[in-house]
């Protein structure tokens, strides 16, 4: 199904767009934690940079003392001093 049709159906049926379009959902809590749902895989992991592949691009978290607090098949939680979130397409 094309993206335009999927977006229209999600709006029409009042369904969450991130689920219908398979988009990542990013929740930033202050500057100390970020939760990413609906991701594909982890590309890079250091204490200053974490890159995460999603269906719509690469999400990069930069900061200091970064750590993976939790990682499951659907969800990643990154903690530490988050300085920047960057979305690369």
For each residue, the residues with C-beta under 8 A, 3 or more apart:
1: 5 6 9
2: 5 6
3: 6 7 21
4: 7 8
5: 1 2 8 9
6: 1 2 3 9 10 20 21
7: 3 4 10 11 17 20 21
8: 4 5 11 12
9: 1 5 6 12 13 15 20
10: 6 7 13 15 16 17 20 21
11: 7 8 14 17
12: 8 9
13: 9 10
14: 11
15: 9 10 19 20
16: 10 19 20
17: 7 10 11 20 21 23
18: 21 22 23 24 25 37 38
19: 15 16 22 38
20: 6 7 9 10 15 16 17
21: 3 6 7 10 17 18
22: 18 19 38 55
23: 17 18 38 54 55 56
24: 18 36 37 38 39 52 54 55 56 59
25: 18 36 37 38
26: 34 35 36 59 85
27: 34 35 37
28: 31 33 34 82 85
29: 32 33 34 35
30: 33
31: 28 63 81 82 83
32: 29 79 80 81 82
33: 28 29 30 69 77 78 79 82
34: 26 27 28 29 61 77 78 82 85
35: 26 27 29 75 76 77 78
36: 24 25 26 39 52 54 59 75 76 77 78
37: 18 24 25 27 74 75
38: 18 19 22 23 24 25 54 55 74
39: 24 36 42 52 53 54 59 74 75 76
40: 52 53 54 55
41: 52 53
42: 39 45 50 51 52 53 68 71 76
43: 51 52 53 58
44: 49 50 51
45: 42 50 51 68
46: 49 50 66
47: 64 65 66 67 80
48: 62 63 64 66
49: 44 46 60 61 62 66
50: 42 44 45 46 60 61 66 68 78
51: 42 43 44 45 58 59 60 61
52: 24 36 39 40 41 42 43 58 59 60 61 76
53: 39 40 41 42 43 58
54: 23 24 36 38 39 40 57 58 59
55: 22 23 24 38 40
56: 23 24 89
57: 54 87 88 89
58: 43 51 52 53 54 87 88 89
59: 24 26 36 39 51 52 54 85 86 87 88
60: 49 50 51 52 84 85 86 87 88
61: 34 49 50 51 52 66 78 82 84 85
62: 48 49 82 83 84 85 86
63: 31 48 66 80 81 82 83 84
64: 47 48 80 81 83
65: 47 80 81
66: 46 47 48 49 50 61 63 78 79 80 81 82
67: 47 78 79 80
68: 42 45 50 71 76 77 78
69: 33 77 78 79
70: 75 76 77
71: 42 68 75 76 77
72: 75 76
73:
74: 37 38 39
75: 35 36 37 39 70 71 72
76: 35 36 39 42 52 68 70 71 72
77: 33 34 35 36 68 69 70 71
78: 33 34 35 36 50 61 66 67 68 69 82
79: 32 33 66 67 69
80: 32 47 63 64 65 66 67
81: 31 32 63 64 65 66
82: 28 31 32 33 34 61 62 63 66 78 85
83: 31 62 63 64
84: 60 61 62 63
85: 26 28 34 59 60 61 62 82
86: 59 60 62
87: 57 58 59 60
88: 57 58 59 60
89: 56 57 58
